[in-house]
Amino acid sequence: MRAELVNREFILETLKANRERLQKEFGIERIGLYGSFARNEQNEKSDIDLVYDLKSNVKLV
């Protein structure tokens, strides 16, 4: 994927399209975007910052 095609809308659409898989495979209840992409202030060196809530019975390890 070319970097200029990745923007806030693309990331949010991708997360929405994969919501069911993220819930089933990883136990993610909610996921959100924050940081420069969320503010539409990203540049070529920006990373994608995500925050998520796991179901109460899911552990990371």
MMTF fields as JSON, N, C-alpha, C and O atoms, coordinates in Angstrom:
{
  "mmtfVersion": "1.0.0",
  "mmtfProducer": "UNKNOWN",
  "numBonds": 243,
  "numAtoms": 244,
  "numGroups": 61,
  "numChains": 1,
  "numModels": 1,
  "chainsPerModel": [1],
  "groupsPerChain": [61],
  "chainIdList": ["A"],
  "bondAtomList": [4, 2, 8, 6, 12, 10, 16, 14, 20, 18, 24, 22, 28, 26, 32, 30, 36, 34, 40, 38, 44, 42, 48, 46, 52, 50, 56, 54, 60, 58, 64, 62, 68, 66, 72, 70, 76, 74, 80, 78, 84, 82, 88, 86, 92, 90, 96, 94, 100, 98, 104, 102, 108, 106, 112, 110, 116, 114, 120, 118, 124, 122, 128, 126, 132, 130, 136, 134, 140, 138, 144, 142, 148, 146, 152, 150, 156, 154, 160, 158, 164, 162, 168, 166, 172, 170, 176, 174, 180, 178, 184, 182, 188, 186, 192, 190, 196, 194, 200, 198, 204, 202, 208, 206, 212, 210, 216, 214, 220, 218, 224, 222, 228, 226, 232, 230, 236, 234, 240, 238],
  "bondOrderList": [1, 1, 1, 1, 1, 1, 1, 1, 1, 1, 1, 1, 1, 1, 1, 1, 1, 1, 1, 1, 1, 1, 1, 1, 1, 1, 1, 1, 1, 1, 1, 1, 1, 1, 1, 1, 1, 1, 1, 1, 1, 1, 1, 1, 1, 1, 1, 1, 1, 1, 1, 1, 1, 1, 1, 1, 1, 1, 1, 1],
  "groupList": [{"groupName": "MET", "atomNameList": ["N", "CA", "C", "O"], "elementList": ["N", "C", "C", "O"], "formalChargeList": [0, 0, 0, 0], "bondAtomList": [1, 0, 2, 1, 3, 2], "bondOrderList": [1, 1, 2], "singleLetterCode": "M", "chemCompType": "L-PEPTIDE LINKING"}, {"groupName": "ARG", "atomNameList": ["N", "CA", "C", "O"], "elementList": ["N", "C", "C", "O"], "formalChargeList": [0, 0, 0, 0], "bondAtomList": [1, 0, 2, 1, 3, 2], "bondOrderList": [1, 1, 2], "singleLetterCode": "R", "chemCompType": "L-PEPTIDE LINKING"}, {"groupName": "ALA", "atomNameList": ["N", "CA", "C", "O"], "elementList": ["N", "C", "C", "O"], "formalChargeList": [0, 0, 0, 0], "bondAtomList": [1, 0, 2, 1, 3, 2], "bondOrderList": [1, 1, 2], "singleLetterCode": "A", "chemCompType": "L-PEPTIDE LINKING"}, {"groupName": "GLU", "atomNameList": ["N", "CA", "C", "O"], "elementList": ["N", "C", "C", "O"], "formalChargeList": [0, 0, 0, 0], "bondAtomList": [1, 0, 2, 1, 3, 2], "bondOrderList": [1, 1, 2], "singleLetterCode": "E", "chemCompType": "L-PEPTIDE LINKING"}, {"groupName": "LEU", "atomNameList": ["N", "CA", "C", "O"], "elementList": ["N", "C", "C", "O"], "formalChargeList": [0, 0, 0, 0], "bondAtomList": [1, 0, 2, 1, 3, 2], "bondOrderList": [1, 1, 2], "singleLetterCode": "L", "chemCompType": "L-PEPTIDE LINKING"}, {"groupName": "VAL", "atomNameList": ["N", "CA", "C", "O"], "elementList": ["N", "C", "C", "O"], "formalChargeList": [0, 0, 0, 0], "bondAtomList": [1, 0, 2, 1, 3, 2], "bondOrderList": [1, 1, 2], "singleLetterCode": "V", "chemCompType": "L-PEPTIDE LINKING"}, {"groupName": "ASN", "atomNameList": ["N", "CA", "C", "O"], "elementList": ["N", "C", "C", "O"], "formalChargeList": [0, 0, 0, 0], "bondAtomList": [1, 0, 2, 1, 3, 2], "bondOrderList": [1, 1, 2], "singleLetterCode": "N", "chemCompType": "L-PEPTIDE LINKING"}, {"groupName": "PHE", "atomNameList": ["N", "CA", "C", "O"], "elementList": ["N", "C", "C", "O"], "formalChargeList": [0, 0, 0, 0], "bondAtomList": [1, 0, 2, 1, 3, 2], "bondOrderList": [1, 1, 2], "singleLetterCode": "F", "chemCompType": "L-PEPTIDE LINKING"}, {"groupName": "ILE", "atomNameList": ["N", "CA", "C", "O"], "elementList": ["N", "C", "C", "O"], "formalChargeList": [0, 0, 0, 0], "bondAtomList": [1, 0, 2, 1, 3, 2], "bondOrderList": [1, 1, 2], "singleLetterCode": "I", "chemCompType": "L-PEPTIDE LINKING"}, {"groupName": "THR", "atomNameList": ["N", "CA", "C", "O"], "elementList": ["N", "C", "C", "O"], "formalChargeList": [0, 0, 0, 0], "bondAtomList": [1, 0, 2, 1, 3, 2], "bondOrderList": [1, 1, 2], "singleLetterCode": "T", "chemCompType": "L-PEPTIDE LINKING"}, {"groupName": "LYS", "atomNameList": ["N", "CA", "C", "O"], "elementList": ["N", "C", "C", "O"], "formalChargeList": [0, 0, 0, 0], "bondAtomList": [1, 0, 2, 1, 3, 2], "bondOrderList": [1, 1, 2], "singleLetterCode": "K", "chemCompType": "L-PEPTIDE LINKING"}, {"groupName": "GLN", "atomNameList": ["N", "CA", "C", "O"], "elementList": ["N", "C", "C", "O"], "formalChargeList": [0, 0, 0, 0], "bondAtomList": [1, 0, 2, 1, 3, 2], "bondOrderList": [1, 1, 2], "singleLetterCode": "Q", "chemCompType": "L-PEPTIDE LINKING"}, {"groupName": "GLY", "atomNameList": ["N", "CA", "C", "O"], "elementList": ["N", "C", "C", "O"], "formalChargeList": [0, 0, 0, 0], "bondAtomList": [1, 0, 2, 1, 3, 2], "bondOrderList": [1, 1, 2], "singleLetterCode": "G", "chemCompType": "PEPTIDE LINKING"}, {"groupName": "TYR", "atomNameList": ["N", "CA", "C", "O"], "elementList": ["N", "C", "C", "O"], "formalChargeList": [0, 0, 0, 0], "bondAtomList": [1, 0, 2, 1, 3, 2], "bondOrderList": [1, 1, 2], "singleLetterCode": "Y", "chemCompType": "L-PEPTIDE LINKING"}, {"groupName": "SER", "atomNameList": ["N", "CA", "C", "O"], "elementList": ["N", "C", "C", "O"], "formalChargeList": [0, 0, 0, 0], "bondAtomList": [1, 0, 2, 1, 3, 2], "bondOrderList": [1, 1, 2], "singleLetterCode": "S", "chemCompType": "L-PEPTIDE LINKING"}, {"groupName": "ASP", "atomNameList": ["N", "CA", "C", "O"], "elementList": ["N", "C", "C", "O"], "formalChargeList": [0, 0, 0, 0], "bondAtomList": [1, 0, 2, 1, 3, 2], "bondOrderList": [1, 1, 2], "singleLetterCode": "D", "chemCompType": "L-PEPTIDE LINKING"}],
  "groupTypeList": [0, 1, 2, 3, 4, 5, 6, 1, 3, 7, 8, 4, 3, 9, 4, 10, 2, 6, 1, 3, 1, 4, 11, 10, 3, 7, 12, 8, 3, 1, 8, 12, 4, 13, 12, 14, 7, 2, 1, 6, 3, 11, 6, 3, 10, 14, 15, 8, 15, 4, 5, 13, 15, 4, 10, 14, 6, 5, 10, 4, 5],
  "groupIdList": [1, 2, 3, 4, 5, 6, 7, 8, 9, 10, 11, 12, 13, 14, 15, 16, 17, 18, 19, 20, 21, 22, 23, 24, 25, 26, 27, 28, 29, 30, 31, 32, 33, 34, 35, 36, 37, 38, 39, 40, 41, 42, 43, 44, 45, 46, 47, 48, 49, 50, 51, 52, 53, 54, 55, 56, 57, 58, 59, 60, 61],
  "secStructList": [7, 7, 4, 4, 4, 7, 7, 2, 2, 2, 2, 2, 2, 2, 2, 2, 2, 6, 2, 2, 2, 2, 2, 2, 2, 2, 7, 3, 3, 3, 3, 3, 3, 3, 1, 6, 6, 6, 6, 6, 7, 7, 7, 6, 6, 7, 7, 7, 3, 3, 3, 3, 3, 3, 7, 6, 6, 7, 7, 7, 7],
  "xCoordList": [0.854, 0.0, 0.889, 1.798, 0.623, 1.389, 0.999, -0.172, 1.993, 1.788, 0.748, -0.014, 0.7, -0.251, -1.699, -2.616, -1.921, -3.281, -3.785, -4.982, -2.879, -3.272, -3.596, -2.744, -4.844, -5.28, -6.297, -6.593, -6.813, -7.76, -8.941, -9.308, -9.529, -10.702, -10.376, -11.153, -9.224, -8.816, -8.642, -9.103, -7.985, -7.747, -9.068, -9.281, -9.958, -11.24, -12.098, -12.76, -12.097, -12.847, -12.278, -13.031, -10.954, -10.307, -10.648, -10.939, -10.613, -10.978, -12.434, -12.754, -13.304, -14.727, -14.959, -15.744, -14.282, -14.433, -13.923, -14.373, -12.993, -12.399, -12.88, -12.32, -13.903, -14.402, -14.745, -14.328, -15.493, -15.912, -14.707, -14.657, -13.755, -12.545, -11.754, -11.289, -11.6, -10.875, -11.559, -10.894, -12.882, -13.624, -13.456, -13.183, -13.617, -13.557, -12.15, -11.965, -11.169, -9.811, -9.011, -8.173, -9.267, -8.426, -9.181, -8.563, -10.505, -11.284, -11.382, -11.591, -11.234, -11.289, -12.747, -13.494, -13.143, -14.504, -14.63, -15.576, -13.659, -13.669, -12.257, -11.278, -12.176, -10.86, -10.993, -12.002, -9.975, -10.018, -8.672, -7.63, -8.718, -7.541, -7.249, -8.162, -5.981, -5.589, -4.264, -3.661, -3.813, -2.543, -2.692, -3.77, -1.595, -1.554, -2.548, -3.135, -2.756, -3.728, -5.145, -5.943, -5.468, -6.802, -7.064, -8.201, -6.015, -6.136, -5.902, -5.947, -5.654, -5.304, -4.067, -3.998, -3.09, -1.833, -0.639, 0.496, -0.886, 0.178, 1.153, 0.827, 2.366, 3.366, 4.009, 3.59, 5.016, 5.621, 6.299, 6.574, 6.569, 7.213, 6.227, 6.633, 4.959, 3.956, 3.682, 3.704, 3.422, 2.942, 1.447, 0.885, 0.814, -0.62, -0.807, -0.341, -1.493, -1.709, -3.131, -4.103, -3.238, -4.535, -4.666, -3.686, -5.873, -6.195, -7.359, -8.23, -7.37, -8.432, -8.791, -7.999, -10.017, -10.507, -10.702, -11.279, -10.215, -10.403, -11.592, -11.936, -12.216, -13.26, -12.655, -11.455, -13.458, -12.946, -12.241, -11.386, -12.566, -11.946, -10.717, -10.168, -10.28, -9.141, -7.893, -7.919, -6.797, -5.512, -4.525, -4.614, -3.587, -2.597, -1.532, -0.954, -1.259, -0.201, -0.773, -0.024],
  "yCoordList": [-1.184, 0.0, 1.232, 1.356, 2.129, 3.38, 4.265, 4.359, 4.905, 5.693, 6.791, 7.065, 7.424, 8.527, 8.046, 8.857, 6.747, 6.217, 5.907, 5.704, 5.874, 5.604, 6.932, 7.81, 7.048, 8.245, 7.829, 6.643, 8.766, 8.491, 7.653, 6.667, 8.039, 7.344, 5.9, 4.993, 5.682, 4.332, 3.45, 2.309, 3.973, 3.198, 2.855, 1.705, 3.83, 3.585, 2.604, 1.753, 2.708, 1.762, 0.354, -0.619, 0.242, -1.062, -1.686, -2.879, -0.89, -1.398, -1.849, -2.901, -1.062, -1.407, -2.69, -3.543, -2.828, -4.017, -5.275, -6.378, -5.121, -6.265, -6.411, -7.195, -5.671, -5.659, -7.06, -7.445, -7.813, -9.15, -10.065, -10.788, -10.041, -10.864, -10.461, -11.321, -9.155, -8.674, -9.122, -9.452, -9.13, -9.567, -11.066, -11.499, -11.851, -13.31, -13.816, -14.634, -13.35, -13.888, -13.317, -14.008, -12.06, -11.401, -10.914, -10.423, -11.042, -10.62, -9.116, -8.626, -8.386, -6.923, -6.471, -6.777, -5.745, -5.216, -3.893, -3.677, -3.012, -1.696, -1.378, -1.795, -0.624, -0.205, 1.213, 1.565, 2.011, 3.395, 3.872, 3.287, 4.922, 5.545, 6.837, 7.608, 7.073, 8.341, 8.793, 8.07, 9.957, 10.459, 11.236, 11.73, 11.333, 12.197, 11.775, 12.639, 10.473, 10.039, 10.422, 10.819, 10.311, 10.681, 12.169, 12.581, 12.964, 14.422, 14.87, 16.066, 13.933, 14.242, 15.132, 16.043, 14.855, 15.607, 14.696, 15.052, 13.522, 12.554, 13.054, 13.899, 12.494, 12.751, 11.417, 10.372, 11.445, 10.203, 9.385, 8.202, 9.98, 9.26, 8.86, 8.283, 9.156, 8.86, 7.367, 6.647, 6.92, 5.559, 5.624, 6.703, 4.465, 4.39, 3.982, 2.924, 4.828, 4.596, 4.092, 4.754, 2.909, 2.313, 2.078, 1.778, 2.216, 1.881, 0.895, 1.005, -0.068, -1.069, -1.545, -1.454, -2.057, -2.701, -4.173, -4.53, -5.026, -6.463, -6.919, -6.292, -8.011, -8.621, -8.979, -9.239, -8.996, -9.18, -10.515, -10.611, -11.54, -12.849, -13.075, -14.176, -12.071, -12.2, -11.642, -10.569, -12.393, -11.948, -11.791, -12.503, -10.868, -10.624, -11.709, -11.924, -12.39, -13.395, -14.78, -15.757],
  "zCoordList": [0.0, 0.0, 0.0, 0.821, -0.916, -0.971, 0.203, 0.571, 0.775, 1.995, 1.821, 2.749, 0.655, 0.486, 0.452, 0.58, 0.281, 0.279, 1.687, 1.894, 2.637, 4.02, 4.695, 4.829, 5.111, 5.823, 6.882, 7.029, 7.594, 8.682, 8.198, 8.837, 7.086, 6.575, 6.206, 6.502, 5.559, 5.175, 6.408, 6.427, 7.428, 8.65, 9.324, 9.708, 9.476, 10.136, 9.345, 9.938, 8.02, 7.184, 7.314, 7.36, 7.374, 7.521, 8.87, 8.947, 9.925, 11.247, 11.272, 11.826, 10.679, 10.647, 9.854, 10.268, 8.722, 7.88, 8.572, 8.261, 9.502, 10.198, 11.635, 12.402, 12.0, 13.379, 13.885, 14.977, 13.104, 13.538, 13.762, 14.758, 12.861, 13.008, 14.251, 14.999, 14.474, 15.65, 16.941, 17.923, 16.931, 18.11, 18.339, 19.459, 17.285, 17.419, 17.708, 18.609, 16.969, 17.08, 18.243, 18.823, 18.582, 19.577, 20.81, 21.754, 20.816, 21.969, 22.136, 23.246, 21.052, 21.118, 21.11, 20.181, 22.144, 22.215, 21.472, 20.714, 21.703, 21.053, 20.608, 21.227, 19.512, 19.025, 18.486, 17.876, 18.716, 18.265, 17.766, 18.062, 17.021, 16.431, 17.181, 17.478, 17.486, 18.104, 17.514, 16.721, 17.882, 17.377, 16.081, 15.752, 15.357, 14.172, 13.093, 12.442, 12.882, 11.87, 12.279, 11.43, 13.548, 14.024, 13.822, 13.59, 13.911, 13.751, 12.306, 12.02, 11.398, 10.004, 9.923, 9.099, 10.79, 10.808, 10.533, 10.85, 9.943, 9.7, 8.635, 7.802, 8.7, 7.667, 7.307, 7.805, 6.452, 5.963, 7.066, 6.865, 8.207, 9.312, 10.414, 11.423, 10.234, 11.258, 11.347, 10.349, 12.58, 12.765, 13.051, 13.241, 13.077, 13.337, 14.792, 15.215, 15.554, 16.982, 17.21, 16.847, 17.818, 18.111, 19.605, 20.286, 20.101, 21.484, 21.427, 20.565, 22.351, 22.317, 23.717, 24.655, 23.826, 25.046, 24.733, 23.706, 25.628, 25.478, 26.311, 27.314, 25.891, 26.703, 28.052, 28.143, 29.081, 30.444, 30.655, 31.535, 29.886, 30.08, 29.194, 29.189, 28.455, 27.546, 28.218, 28.82, 28.101, 28.648, 27.504, 26.504, 27.642, 26.591, 26.52, 25.455, 27.613, 27.635, 27.697, 27.723]
}
